[in-house]
């Protein structure tokens, strides 16, 4: 058994408490999706609190290479966090520029060893914020499937609004800095765009594969509704691809084109979500959570 595997097992068996070199420290488990393999990988990491967010530091013990988990979250920002006996989804966003420096100083205040690691390498050690993407643990869970759908839709709407605000801030900063100036919001915009697209794809795939076929079998009179929703999923997938293609060259992207495409996908998504809620919420309100056993 590897050292990390042993720590993970001890963490999960004892509600987040472990012994050895981590005893008494602030420790979490981070699960990322492999950038190349697409498989899940879990690692134990120290963390520092920054208000409602958590900070993790990609120190890799002062190595000259970023740790694998950092490369994973750059490719797939949606991660899973385990802290104590709680587990929740989060968006991983590396800080840049002056914000990274300020957060690194905060991490060093909490754990001075990070400063030693930075001295051992020429690379700038990344600091990553983990922004919760799910309701707090003490929030009342949805009583039915309609409530769950609204919960997901509310998050998608807020995330898209967040992306649009960050895009405006990003391009404003880029214009102020002039050509070739590294913007401080590039990774932030990129990660939130990727997180939104990944979440929307997962949501639509789940609906097309499981929810919609089951509902249509029980309500065949809604066949046209599900046909329309499925076609809209295909349209939104195409718009997402266009957005991600733009994101690849965000440092040189035309601001107006980027904003236009983002506005287009925003309007189509809002219309799609509203149509889905109008036709499906009455049906889903009759399905309790968890579903009754038969």
DRENTI-629406 format. One line per 3 residues: their letters; for each residue x, y, z of N, C-alpha, C. Coordinates in Angstrom, 2 decimals, always signed. Layout:
residues N
A) X,Y,Z,X,Y,Z,X,Y,Z | ... .
END
This chain:
residues 294
XXX) +0.84,-1.19,+0.00,+0.00,+0.00,+0.00,+0.89,+1.25,+0.00 | +0.60,+2.22,-0.89,+1.39,+3.44,-0.96,+1.11,+4.31,+0.27 | +2.03,+5.26,+0.52,+1.85,+6.16,+1.66,+0.54,+6.93,+1.53 .
XXX) +0.29,+7.50,+0.33,-0.94,+8.27,+0.14,-2.17,+7.41,+0.36 | -2.16,+6.18,-0.16,-3.30,+5.29,+0.00,-3.57,+5.01,+1.47 | -2.52,+4.80,+2.24,-2.68,+4.54,+3.67,-3.29,+5.76,+4.38 .
XXX) -2.83,+6.96,+4.01,-3.36,+8.18,+4.62,-4.83,+8.36,+4.26 | -5.18,+8.08,+3.01,-6.56,+8.22,+2.55,-7.48,+7.27,+3.32 | -7.05,+6.04,+3.48,-7.87,+5.06,+4.21,-8.05,+5.49,+5.66 .
XXX) -6.97,+5.95,+6.29,-7.05,+6.39,+7.69,-7.96,+7.61,+7.80 | -7.84,+8.54,+6.86,-8.68,+9.75,+6.84,-10.15,+9.37,+6.80 | -10.52,+8.51,+5.87,-11.93,+8.14,+5.70,-12.46,+7.28,+6.84 .
XXX) -11.58,+6.55,+7.48,-12.02,+5.68,+8.58,-12.19,+6.46,+9.88 | -11.58,+7.65,+9.97,-11.57,+8.39,+11.23,-12.11,+9.82,+11.10 | -13.00,+10.03,+10.14,-13.63,+11.34,+10.00,-12.66,+12.47,+9.74 .
XXX) -11.59,+12.17,+8.99,-10.64,+13.21,+8.62,-9.45,+13.34,+9.55 | -9.39,+12.54,+10.60,-8.25,+12.60,+11.53,-7.22,+11.54,+11.15 | -5.95,+11.94,+11.12,-4.88,+11.01,+10.79,-3.71,+11.25,+11.74 .
XXX) -2.82,+10.27,+11.79,-1.63,+10.40,+12.61,-0.41,+10.66,+11.76 | +0.75,+10.31,+12.28,+1.98,+10.48,+11.52,+2.30,+11.93,+11.25 | +2.94,+12.23,+10.11,+3.38,+13.61,+9.82,+2.23,+14.60,+9.66 .
XXX) +1.00,+14.09,+9.42,-0.15,+14.99,+9.23,-0.92,+15.20,+10.53 | -0.54,+14.55,+11.62,-1.31,+14.62,+12.85,-1.45,+16.06,+13.34 | -2.70,+16.44,+13.61,-2.97,+17.79,+14.11,-3.02,+18.86,+13.05 .
XXX) -2.69,+18.53,+11.81,-2.70,+19.52,+10.74,-4.04,+19.58,+10.02 | -4.22,+20.61,+9.23,-5.43,+20.75,+8.41,-5.23,+19.96,+7.12 | -6.01,+18.91,+6.97,-5.83,+17.99,+5.84,-7.15,+17.77,+5.14 .
XXX) -7.11,+17.70,+3.82,-8.28,+17.35,+3.03,-7.87,+16.31,+1.99 | -8.87,+15.68,+1.40,-8.65,+14.80,+0.26,-9.18,+15.49,-0.98 | -8.36,+15.54,-2.00,-8.75,+16.17,-3.27,-8.82,+15.08,-4.34 .
XXX) -9.97,+14.99,-4.99,-10.14,+14.03,-6.09,-10.27,+14.81,-7.39 | -9.34,+14.55,-8.30,-9.34,+15.19,-9.61,-9.58,+14.16,-10.70 | -9.88,+14.64,-11.89,-10.02,+13.78,-13.05,-8.75,+13.88,-13.89 .
XXX) -8.16,+12.73,-14.22,-6.90,+12.72,-14.94,-6.96,+13.49,-16.25 | -5.98,+14.36,-16.47,-5.97,+15.18,-17.69,-5.90,+14.31,-18.94 | -5.20,+13.19,-18.86,-5.06,+12.30,-20.02,-5.92,+11.04,-19.88 .
XXX) -5.94,+10.47,-18.69,-6.63,+9.18,-18.52,-8.13,+9.33,-18.35 | -8.58,+10.47,-17.81,-9.99,+10.64,-17.52,-10.43,+9.88,-16.27 | -9.47,+9.27,-15.58,-9.79,+8.51,-14.37,-9.62,+9.38,-13.14 .
XXX) -10.33,+9.02,-12.07,-10.25,+9.79,-10.84,-8.98,+9.47,-10.06 | -8.41,+10.51,-9.45,-7.21,+10.35,-8.62,-7.42,+11.16,-7.34 | -7.14,+10.53,-6.21,-7.33,+11.19,-4.91,-5.98,+11.34,-4.21 .
XXX) -5.73,+12.54,-3.65,-4.50,+12.79,-2.91,-4.83,+13.54,-1.62 | -4.08,+13.27,-0.55,-4.23,+14.06,+0.68,-3.38,+15.32,+0.57 | -3.95,+16.46,+0.96,-3.24,+17.74,+0.87,-3.53,+18.59,+2.09 .
XXX) -2.54,+19.36,+2.49,-2.79,+20.38,+3.50,-3.58,+21.53,+2.89 | -4.29,+22.28,+3.72,-5.07,+23.41,+3.20,-5.04,+24.56,+4.19 | -5.41,+25.74,+3.67,-5.51,+26.95,+4.47,-6.86,+27.57,+4.15 .
XXX) -7.55,+28.07,+5.15,-8.85,+28.71,+4.92,-8.66,+30.16,+4.48 | -9.49,+30.57,+3.51,-9.53,+31.95,+3.04,-10.99,+32.35,+2.96 | -11.56,+32.74,+4.09,-12.99,+33.00,+4.15,-13.74,+31.70,+3.94 .
XXX) -14.69,+31.71,+2.98,-15.47,+30.51,+2.70,-14.73,+29.55,+1.78 | -13.57,+29.97,+1.25,-12.82,+29.14,+0.33,-11.67,+28.44,+1.04 | -11.18,+27.40,+0.39,-9.99,+26.72,+0.88,-8.85,+26.95,-0.11 .
XXX) -7.65,+27.06,+0.40,-6.46,+27.21,-0.43,-5.63,+25.94,-0.34 | -5.16,+25.47,-1.49,-4.18,+24.39,-1.52,-2.98,+24.87,-2.34 | -1.81,+24.37,-2.01,-0.56,+24.85,-2.60,+0.12,+23.71,-3.36 .
XXX) +0.40,+23.94,-4.64,+1.02,+22.90,-5.48,+2.53,+22.89,-5.30 | +2.96,+22.64,-4.08,+4.39,+22.74,-3.76,+5.19,+21.55,-4.27 | +4.60,+20.35,-4.25,+5.31,+19.14,-4.67,+6.64,+19.01,-3.95 .
XXX) +6.66,+19.43,-2.68,+7.88,+19.31,-1.89,+9.05,+20.12,-2.41 | +8.77,+21.19,-3.17,+9.85,+22.01,-3.72,+10.40,+21.49,-5.03 | +9.71,+20.52,-5.64,+10.14,+19.98,-6.93,+10.09,+21.05,-8.02 .
XXX) +10.85,+20.84,-9.09,+10.82,+21.77,-10.22,+9.65,+21.51,-11.16 | +8.82,+20.52,-10.85,+7.67,+20.20,-11.69,+6.39,+20.29,-10.86 | +5.34,+20.79,-11.51,+4.05,+20.83,-10.84,+3.57,+19.41,-10.53 .
XXX) +2.84,+19.21,-9.44,+2.30,+17.88,-9.14,+1.22,+17.49,-10.14 | +1.00,+16.19,-10.29,+0.04,+15.69,-11.28,-1.36,+16.24,-11.02 | -1.74,+16.36,-9.74,-3.09,+16.83,-9.45,-3.33,+18.25,-9.97 .
XXX) -2.25,+19.06,-10.03,-2.41,+20.42,-10.55,-2.69,+20.40,-12.05 | -1.98,+19.56,-12.80,-2.24,+19.43,-14.23,-3.66,+18.91,-14.47 | -4.11,+18.01,-13.59,-5.46,+17.46,-13.73,-6.52,+18.54,-13.59 .
XXX) -6.40,+19.38,-12.57,-7.45,+20.37,-12.34,-7.42,+21.50,-13.37 | -6.26,+21.71,-14.02,-6.25,+22.66,-15.13,-7.09,+22.16,-16.29 | -7.08,+20.84,-16.49,-7.86,+20.25,-17.58,-9.32,+20.06,-17.18 .
XXX) -9.55,+19.75,-15.90,-10.91,+19.47,-15.40,-11.10,+20.19,-14.07 | -11.62,+21.43,-14.09,-11.71,+22.23,-12.87,-12.68,+21.70,-11.82 | -13.64,+20.87,-12.22,-14.59,+20.34,-11.25,-13.91,+19.22,-10.46 .
XXX) -13.78,+19.43,-9.16,-13.08,+18.48,-8.30,-13.99,+18.08,-7.14 | -13.56,+17.08,-6.39,-14.29,+16.67,-5.19,-13.40,+16.86,-3.97 | -13.97,+17.44,-2.93,-13.23,+17.73,-1.71,-13.82,+16.92,-0.57 .
XXX) -12.96,+16.31,+0.22,-13.36,+15.65,+1.46,-12.62,+16.34,+2.59 | -13.39,+16.83,+3.56,-12.80,+17.51,+4.70,-13.58,+17.10,+5.93 | -12.90,+16.55,+6.93,-13.60,+15.95,+8.04,-14.42,+14.77,+7.54 .
XXX) -15.70,+14.76,+7.86,-16.57,+13.69,+7.35,-17.52,+14.21,+6.28 | -17.19,+15.37,+5.70,-18.02,+15.97,+4.65,-17.35,+15.82,+3.28 | -18.18,+15.63,+2.25,-17.70,+15.55,+0.87,-18.55,+16.48,+0.02 .
XXX) -17.90,+17.26,-0.87,-18.67,+18.14,-1.73,-17.87,+18.47,-3.00 | -18.58,+18.94,-4.01,-17.95,+19.35,-5.25,-17.44,+20.78,-5.16 | -16.39,+21.08,-5.92,-15.81,+22.42,-5.91,-15.21,+22.73,-7.27 .
XXX) -14.99,+24.02,-7.51,-14.28,+24.47,-8.70,-12.88,+24.89,-8.27 | -11.88,+24.34,-8.93,-10.49,+24.64,-8.60,-9.99,+25.77,-9.50 | -9.59,+26.88,-8.89,-9.16,+28.06,-9.65,-7.80,+28.53,-9.16 .
XXX) -6.73,+28.33,-9.94,-5.41,+28.86,-9.56,-5.43,+30.39,-9.57 | -4.77,+30.98,-8.57,-4.66,+32.44,-8.52,-3.49,+32.89,-9.38 | -3.56,+34.15,-9.83,-2.50,+34.70,-10.67,-2.02,+36.03,-10.13 .
XXX) -0.81,+36.39,-10.54,-0.29,+37.72,-10.27,-0.26,+38.10,-8.80 | -0.69,+39.33,-8.52,-0.64,+39.85,-7.15,-1.53,+39.06,-6.21 | -2.67,+38.56,-6.73,-3.55,+37.75,-5.87,-2.86,+36.46,-5.47 .
XXX) -2.14,+35.83,-6.41,-1.42,+34.61,-6.05,-0.40,+34.90,-4.96 | +0.32,+36.02,-5.09,+1.35,+36.36,-4.12,+0.74,+36.59,-2.73 | -0.41,+37.27,-2.70,-1.07,+37.53,-1.41,-1.55,+36.23,-0.77 .
XXX) -2.11,+35.33,-1.58,-2.59,+34.07,-1.03,-1.44,+33.17,-0.62 | -0.33,+33.22,-1.36,+0.83,+32.42,-0.98,+1.37,+32.91,+0.37 | +1.38,+34.23,+0.56,+1.83,+34.77,+1.85,+0.93,+34.29,+2.98 .
XXX) -0.37,+34.22,+2.72,-1.31,+33.71,+3.73,-1.02,+32.25,+4.03 | -0.73,+31.46,+3.00,-0.41,+30.06,+3.20,+0.88,+29.91,+4.01 | +1.87,+30.76,+3.73,+3.14,+30.70,+4.45,+2.94,+31.06,+5.92 .
XXX) +2.05,+32.02,+6.20,+1.75,+32.38,+7.59,+1.22,+31.17,+8.35 | +0.39,+30.36,+7.66,-0.20,+29.19,+8.31,+0.76,+28.02,+8.35 | +1.60,+27.88,+7.32,+2.54,+26.75,+7.23,+3.84,+27.27,+6.63 .
XXX) +4.79,+27.71,+7.45,+6.04,+28.34,+6.96,+6.84,+27.45,+6.02 | +6.62,+26.15,+6.04,+7.38,+25.26,+5.16,+7.18,+25.56,+3.69 | +6.05,+26.18,+3.33,+5.83,+26.51,+1.91,+6.89,+27.48,+1.41 .
XXX) +7.34,+28.38,+2.26,+8.39,+29.33,+1.85,+9.68,+28.59,+1.55 | +9.98,+27.56,+2.33,+11.19,+26.77,+2.07,+11.09,+26.04,+0.74 | +9.88,+25.52,+0.44,+9.70,+24.84,-0.84,+9.92,+25.80,-2.00 .
XXX) +9.41,+27.04,-1.86,+9.57,+28.00,-2.95,+11.04,+28.33,-3.19 | +11.84,+28.35,-2.12,+13.27,+28.64,-2.25,+14.02,+27.54,-3.00 | +13.42,+26.31,-2.99,+14.11,+25.18,-3.60,+13.91,+25.09,-5.11 .
XXX) +12.99,+25.89,-5.66,+12.66,+25.77,-7.07,+12.51,+27.13,-7.73 | +12.83,+27.17,-9.03,+12.68,+28.41,-9.79,+11.24,+28.61,-10.26 | +10.45,+27.55,-10.26,+9.06,+27.71,-10.70,+8.26,+28.46,-9.64 .
XXX) +7.27,+29.22,-10.08,+6.37,+29.88,-9.14,+5.35,+28.84,-8.67 | +5.36,+28.54,-7.40,+4.47,+27.51,-6.87,+3.03,+28.01,-6.91 | +2.14,+27.30,-7.59,+0.75,+27.75,-7.70,-0.02,+27.64,-6.38 .
XXX) -0.94,+28.58,-6.21,-1.90,+28.53,-5.11,-3.28,+28.41,-5.75 | -4.05,+27.42,-5.30,-5.34,+27.11,-5.91,-6.45,+27.35,-4.90 | -7.49,+28.07,-5.32,-8.67,+28.22,-4.46,-9.69,+27.17,-4.83 .
XXX) -10.32,+26.60,-3.81,-11.38,+25.61,-4.00,-12.70,+26.28,-3.63 | -13.50,+26.54,-4.65,-14.76,+27.26,-4.47,-15.92,+26.28,-4.51 | -16.61,+26.16,-3.43,-17.68,+25.19,-3.30,-18.71,+25.37,-4.40 .
XXX) -19.12,+24.25,-5.03,-20.11,+24.31,-6.12,-21.42,+23.63,-5.73 | -21.56,+23.25,-4.48,-22.76,+22.59,-4.00,-23.28,+23.33,-2.77 | -24.56,+23.14,-2.42,-25.10,+23.78,-1.21,-24.34,+23.33,+0.03 .
XXX) -24.35,+24.18,+1.05,-23.71,+23.83,+2.32,-24.35,+22.58,+2.91 | -23.59,+21.87,+3.74,-24.06,+20.60,+4.29,-25.33,+20.76,+5.11 | -25.49,+21.94,+5.77,-26.67,+22.12,+6.62,-27.87,+22.68,+5.85 .
XXX) -27.72,+22.89,+4.54,-28.84,+23.36,+3.73,-29.85,+22.23,+3.58 | -31.15,+22.53,+3.68,-32.15,+21.46,+3.54,-32.11,+20.85,+2.15 | -32.08,+19.53,+2.05,-32.04,+18.88,+0.73,-33.38,+19.02,+0.02 .
XXX) -33.39,+18.97,-1.30,-34.65,+19.03,-2.04,-35.57,+17.89,-1.61 | -36.85,+18.19,-1.56,-37.82,+17.18,-1.13,-38.25,+16.29,-2.28 | -38.06,+16.77,-3.52,-38.50,+16.00,-4.67,-37.56,+16.27,-5.84 .
XXX) -37.82,+15.56,-6.94,-36.94,+15.69,-8.10,-37.07,+17.08,-8.74 | -38.22,+17.73,-8.58,-38.38,+19.09,-9.09,-37.43,+20.04,-8.37 | -37.32,+19.89,-7.05,-36.41,+20.72,-6.28,-34.96,+20.49,-6.67 .
XXX) -34.63,+19.23,-6.97,-33.26,+18.91,-7.39,-32.94,+19.55,-8.73 | -33.90,+19.48,-9.67,-33.69,+20.09,-10.98,-33.50,+21.60,-10.84 | -34.31,+22.23,-10.01,-34.18,+23.68,-9.80,-32.84,+24.02,-9.16 .
XXX) -32.37,+23.16,-8.27,-31.07,+23.38,-7.64,-29.95,+23.39,-8.69 | -29.99,+22.42,-9.60,-28.98,+22.34,-10.65,-29.10,+23.54,-11.59 | -30.33,+23.86,-11.99,-30.54,+24.97,-12.91,-30.09,+26.30,-12.29 .
XXX) -30.37,+26.48,-11.01,-29.95,+27.72,-10.33,-28.44,+27.85,-10.35 | -27.74,+26.74,-10.12,-26.28,+26.79,-10.14,-25.77,+27.10,-11.54 | -26.37,+26.48,-12.56,-25.93,+26.74,-13.93,-26.14,+28.21,-14.31 .
XXX) -27.29,+28.76,-13.92,-27.56,+30.16,-14.23,-26.55,+31.08,-13.53 | -26.30,+30.81,-12.25,-25.38,+31.67,-11.50,-23.95,+31.53,-12.03 | -23.57,+30.32,-12.43,-22.21,+30.11,-12.94,-22.02,+30.84,-14.27 .
XXX) -23.03,+30.79,-15.12,-22.92,+31.49,-16.39,-22.86,+33.00,-16.18 | -23.63,+33.49,-15.24,-23.57,+34.92,-14.92,-22.18,+35.29,-14.39 | -21.62,+34.39,-13.59,-20.27,+34.60,-13.06,-19.25,+34.66,-14.19 .
XXX) -19.38,+33.76,-15.15,-18.46,+33.73,-16.29,-18.55,+35.03,-17.09 | -19.76,+35.50,-17.31,-19.92,+36.74,-18.08,-19.29,+37.92,-17.35 | -19.45,+37.98,-16.03,-18.85,+39.07,-15.26,-17.33,+38.99,-15.33 .
XXX) -16.80,+37.77,-15.24,-15.34,+37.62,-15.29,-14.79,+37.94,-16.68 | -15.57,+37.60,-17.72,-15.13,+37.92,-19.07,-15.02,+39.44,-19.24 | -16.01,+40.18,-18.74,-15.95,+41.64,-18.82,-14.73,+42.18,-18.06 .
XXX) -14.50,+41.63,-16.85,-13.36,+42.08,-16.06,-12.04,+41.73,-16.74 | -12.00,+40.54,-17.34,-10.78,+40.09,-18.01,-10.41,+41.00,-19.16 | -11.37,+41.27,-20.03,-11.06,+42.08,-21.21,-10.79,+43.54,-20.83 .
XXX) -11.44,+44.02,-19.77,-11.14,+45.37,-19.28,-9.70,+45.45,-18.81 | -9.26,+44.43,-18.06,-7.88,+44.41,-17.56,-6.89,+44.28,-18.71 | -7.25,+43.44,-19.70,-6.34,+43.26,-20.84,-6.17,+44.56,-21.61 .
XXX) -7.26,+45.29,-21.78,-7.19,+46.55,-22.51,-6.37,+47.60,-21.76 | -6.46,+47.58,-20.44,-5.69,+48.53,-19.64,-4.20,+48.20,-19.69 | -3.90,+46.90,-19.72,-2.51,+46.49,-19.67,-1.77,+46.66,-20.98 .
XXX) -2.52,+46.66,-22.07,-1.87,+46.79,-23.37,-1.44,+45.44,-23.92 | -1.03,+45.41,-25.18,-0.64,+44.16,-25.84,+0.51,+43.46,-25.11 | +0.36,+42.15,-24.95,+1.44,+41.35,-24.38,+1.50,+41.34,-22.87 .
XXX) +0.66,+42.14,-22.20,+0.66,+42.16,-20.74,-0.11,+40.96,-20.21 | +0.49,+40.11,-19.36,-0.24,+38.95,-18.83,-1.41,+39.39,-17.96 | -2.63,+39.07,-18.32,-3.78,+39.47,-17.52,-3.87,+38.65,-16.24 .
XXX) -4.37,+39.24,-15.17,-4.47,+38.54,-13.89,-5.71,+37.69,-13.73 | -6.61,+37.75,-14.70,-7.86,+37.00,-14.59,-7.96,+35.86,-15.60 | -6.88,+35.60,-16.34,-6.95,+34.60,-17.39,-7.33,+33.22,-16.91 .
XXX) -6.63,+32.70,-15.91,-6.94,+31.37,-15.41,-8.29,+31.33,-14.73 | -8.66,+32.40,-14.05,-9.95,+32.45,-13.37,-11.08,+32.31,-14.39 | -11.02,+33.09,-15.47,-12.03,+33.00,-16.52,-12.03,+31.62,-17.15 .
XXX) -10.83,+31.11,-17.47,-10.70,+29.81,-18.11,-11.32,+28.71,-17.26 | -10.99,+28.69,-15.97,-11.47,+27.61,-15.10,-12.99,+27.65,-14.95 | -13.54,+28.85,-14.81,-14.99,+28.94,-14.65,-15.71,+28.57,-15.95 .
XXX) -15.15,+28.94,-17.08,-15.74,+28.54,-18.35,-15.74,+27.01,-18.49 | -14.59,+26.40,-18.19,-14.49,+24.95,-18.29,-15.44,+24.26,-17.31 | -15.51,+24.79,-16.09,-16.39,+24.19,-15.08,-17.85,+24.27,-15.52 .
XXX) -18.24,+25.42,-16.06,-19.61,+25.57,-16.54,-19.90,+24.57,-17.65 | -19.00,+24.48,-18.62,-19.22,+23.59,-19.76,-19.24,+22.12,-19.33 | -18.33,+21.73,-18.44,-18.31,+20.36,-17.97,-19.60,+20.02,-17.22 .
XXX) -20.06,+20.94,-16.38,-21.28,+20.70,-15.60,-22.50,+20.62,-16.50 | -22.57,+21.51,-17.47,-23.71,+21.49,-18.38,-23.73,+20.21,-19.21 | -22.57,+19.78,-19.67,-22.49,+18.53,-20.44,-22.93,+17.34,-19.60 .
XXX) -22.45,+17.27,-18.36,-22.82,+16.17,-17.47,-24.33,+16.17,-17.21 | -24.89,+17.36,-16.97,-26.32,+17.48,-16.70,-27.15,+17.01,-17.90 | -26.80,+17.48,-19.08,-27.56,+17.10,-20.28,-27.39,+15.62,-20.63 .
XXX) -26.17,+15.10,-20.45,-25.95,+13.67,-20.73,-26.79,+12.81,-19.79 | -26.86,+13.20,-18.52,-27.66,+12.46,-17.55,-29.14,+12.51,-17.92 | -29.60,+13.66,-18.36,-31.00,+13.78,-18.76,-31.30,+12.92,-19.98 .
XXX) -30.45,+13.02,-21.00,-30.70,+12.27,-22.24,-30.60,+10.76,-22.03 | -29.70,+10.33,-21.15,-29.46,+8.90,-20.97,-30.42,+8.25,-19.98 | -30.86,+9.00,-18.97,-31.62,+8.37,-17.88,-32.98,+9.04,-17.62 .
XXX) -32.95,+10.33,-17.29,-34.18,+10.99,-16.85,-35.23,+11.06,-17.94 | -34.86,+11.58,-19.12,-35.85,+11.78,-20.17,-36.49,+10.47,-20.66 | -35.70,+9.41,-20.93,-36.34,+8.16,-21.36,-37.33,+7.62,-20.34 .
XXX) -36.99,+7.72,-19.05,-37.89,+7.21,-18.02,-39.17,+8.04,-17.95 | -39.03,+9.37,-18.05,-40.21,+10.24,-17.99,-41.09,+10.07,-19.23 | -40.46,+9.93,-20.40,-41.25,+9.78,-21.62,-42.01,+8.46,-21.62 .
XXX) -41.40,+7.42,-21.06,-42.10,+6.13,-20.97,-43.35,+6.24,-20.11 | -43.27,+7.06,-19.07,-44.42,+7.23,-18.17,-45.39,+8.29,-18.67 | -44.93,+9.20,-19.54,-45.77,+10.30,-20.04,-45.58,+10.42,-21.55 .
XXX) -46.07,+9.48,-22.32,-45.84,+9.48,-23.77,-46.41,+10.71,-24.48 | -47.37,+11.39,-23.86,-47.94,+12.57,-24.50,-46.94,+13.72,-24.56 | -45.81,+13.60,-23.84,-44.79,+14.64,-23.85,-43.65,+14.32,-24.82 .
XXX) -43.92,+13.43,-25.76,-42.88,+13.05,-26.72,-42.29,+14.26,-27.44 | -43.13,+15.16,-27.90,-42.63,+16.34,-28.63,-41.76,+17.23,-27.73 | -42.13,+17.31,-26.46,-41.34,+18.11,-25.51,-39.93,+17.56,-25.37 .
XXX) -39.83,+16.23,-25.20,-38.52,+15.62,-25.03,-37.70,+15.68,-26.33 | -38.37,+15.60,-27.46,-37.67,+15.73,-28.73,-37.06,+17.12,-28.86 | -37.82,+18.13,-28.48,-37.31,+19.51,-28.54,-36.14,+19.69,-27.57 .
XXX) -36.28,+19.18,-26.35,-35.21,+19.34,-25.36,-33.93,+18.67,-25.83 | -34.07,+17.49,-26.43,-32.90,+16.78,-26.93,-32.21,+17.59,-28.04 | -32.97,+18.17,-28.93,-32.39,+18.98,-30.01,-31.70,+20.22,-29.44 .
XXX) -32.30,+20.81,-28.41,-31.68,+21.97,-27.79,-30.36,+21.59,-27.12 | -30.30,+20.39,-26.54,-29.04,+19.92,-25.96,-27.95,+19.88,-27.03 | -28.30,+19.42,-28.22,-27.31,+19.34,-29.30,-26.85,+20.74,-29.72 .
XXX) -27.79,+21.68,-29.77,-27.44,+23.05,-30.12,-26.52,+23.67,-29.07 | -26.85,+23.47,-27.80,-26.03,+24.02,-26.73,-24.64,+23.39,-26.69 | -24.57,+22.10,-27.04,-23.26,+21.44,-27.10,-22.39,+22.08,-28.17 .
XXX) -22.99,+22.43,-29.30,-22.24,+23.09,-30.37,-21.77,+24.47,-29.92 | -22.63,+25.21,-29.24,-22.25,+26.54,-28.76,-21.14,+26.45,-27.71 | -21.22,+25.42,-26.86,-20.16,+25.23,-25.87,-18.81,+25.00,-26.55 .
XXX) -18.82,+24.19,-27.61,-17.57,+23.92,-28.33,-17.00,+25.20,-28.91 | -17.88,+26.03,-29.46,-17.41,+27.31,-30.00,-16.79,+28.17,-28.90 | -17.44,+28.16,-27.72,-16.93,+28.94,-26.60,-15.57,+28.42,-26.14 .
XXX) -15.43,+27.10,-26.06,-14.16,+26.51,-25.64,-13.06,+26.76,-26.67 | -13.42,+26.76,-27.95,-12.44,+27.06,-28.98,-11.93,+28.50,-28.81 | -12.84,+29.42,-28.50,-12.43,+30.80,-28.26,-11.53,+30.89,-27.03 .
XXX) -11.85,+30.07,-26.03,-11.11,+30.10,-24.78,-9.65,+29.72,-24.97 | -9.38,+28.85,-25.93,-8.01,+28.43,-26.18,-7.11,+29.60,-26.54 | -7.68,+30.60,-27.19,-6.88,+31.77,-27.55,-7.37,+33.02,-26.85 .
XXX) -7.78,+32.87,-25.57,-8.42,+33.98,-24.88,-7.49,+35.19,-24.75 | -6.17,+34.98,-24.68,-5.26,+36.11,-24.51,-5.23,+37.02,-25.73 | -5.65,+36.48,-26.88,-5.67,+37.30,-28.09,-7.07,+37.35,-28.71 .
XXX) -8.05,+36.79,-27.99,-9.41,+36.73,-28.53,-9.99,+38.13,-28.71 | -10.82,+38.26,-29.73,-11.51,+39.51,-29.95,-12.60,+39.67,-28.88 | -12.55,+40.72,-28.07,-13.51,+40.87,-26.97,-14.97,+40.84,-27.41 .
XXX) -15.27,+41.52,-28.51,-16.66,+41.59,-28.94,-17.17,+40.23,-29.42 | -16.31,+39.49,-30.13,-16.74,+38.16,-30.57,-16.96,+37.24,-29.37 | -16.05,+37.30,-28.41,-16.19,+36.46,-27.23,-17.47,+36.81,-26.48 .
XXX) -17.71,+38.10,-26.27,-18.91,+38.53,-25.56,-20.18,+38.15,-26.33 | -20.12,+38.28,-27.66,-21.28,+37.93,-28.48,-21.62,+36.45,-28.34 | -20.61,+35.59,-28.43,-20.86,+34.15,-28.31,-21.33,+33.79,-26.90 .
XXX) -20.76,+34.44,-25.90,-21.16,+34.18,-24.53,-22.59,+34.64,-24.30 | -22.96,+35.77,-24.88,-24.33,+36.26,-24.76,-25.30,+35.31,-25.45 | -24.87,+34.81,-26.61,-25.74,+33.89,-27.37,-26.02,+32.61,-26.59 .
XXX) -24.97,+32.01,-26.02,-25.17,+30.78,-25.28,-25.96,+31.06,-23.99 | -25.77,+32.25,-23.41,-26.52,+32.62,-22.21,-28.01,+32.68,-22.50 | -28.36,+33.35,-23.59,-29.77,+33.51,-23.93,-30.41,+32.17,-24.28 .
XXX) -29.69,+31.34,-25.04,-30.25,+30.04,-25.41,-30.37,+29.13,-24.19 | -29.41,+29.19,-23.30,-29.48,+28.35,-22.11,-30.64,+28.78,-21.21 | -30.79,+30.08,-20.99,-31.88,+30.54,-20.14,-33.23,+30.13,-20.71 .
XXX) -33.39,+30.26,-22.03,-34.65,+29.86,-22.67,-34.86,+28.36,-22.53 | -33.79,+27.58,-22.70,-33.88,+26.12,-22.57,-34.28,+25.72,-21.16 | -33.63,+26.31,-20.17,-33.94,+25.95,-18.78,-35.37,+26.33,-18.42 .
XXX) -35.82,+27.49,-18.88,-37.19,+27.93,-18.59,-38.21,+26.99,-19.23 | -37.97,+26.59,-20.48,-38.87,+25.67,-21.17,-38.92,+24.33,-20.44 | -37.75,+23.83,-20.03,-37.68,+22.55,-19.33,-38.44,+22.63,-18.02 .
XXX) -38.28,+23.71,-17.28,-38.97,+23.85,-16.00,-40.48,+23.94,-16.20 | -40.89,+24.68,-17.21,-42.33,+24.85,-17.46,-43.02,+23.51,-17.70 | -42.35,+22.61,-18.43,-43.00,+21.37,-18.83,-42.71,+20.19,-17.90 .
XXX) -41.60,+20.23,-17.18,-41.21,+19.06,-16.39,-41.42,+19.19,-14.89 | -41.39,+20.40,-14.36,-41.49,+20.55,-12.91,-42.77,+19.95,-12.34 | -43.94,+20.12,-12.99,-45.14,+19.50,-12.42,-45.02,+17.98,-12.29 .
XXX) -44.35,+17.35,-13.25,-44.17,+15.89,-13.21,-43.15,+15.52,-12.14 | -42.04,+16.23,-12.12,-40.96,+15.91,-11.19,-41.35,+16.17,-9.73 | -42.29,+17.09,-9.51,-42.74,+17.38,-8.15,-43.44,+16.19,-7.51 .
XXX) -43.86,+15.23,-8.33,-44.54,+14.04,-7.82,-43.57,+12.92,-7.47 | -42.27,+13.13,-7.74,-41.26,+12.10,-7.48,-40.42,+12.52,-6.28 | -40.62,+11.87,-5.10,-39.89,+12.29,-3.89,-38.41,+11.92,-3.97 .
XXX) -37.64,+12.60,-3.14,-36.21,+12.26,-2.97,-35.96,+11.89,-1.51 | -35.34,+10.73,-1.27,-35.01,+9.72,-2.27,-36.27,+9.04,-2.78 | -36.24,+8.49,-4.02,-37.43,+7.85,-4.57,-37.93,+6.74,-3.66 .
XXX) -39.25,+6.61,-3.59,-39.84,+5.57,-2.75,-39.52,+4.19,-3.31 | -39.20,+3.27,-2.42,-38.91,+1.90,-2.85,-40.20,+1.17,-3.15 | -40.20,+0.39,-4.21,-41.40,-0.38,-4.57,-41.09,-1.85,-4.47 .
END
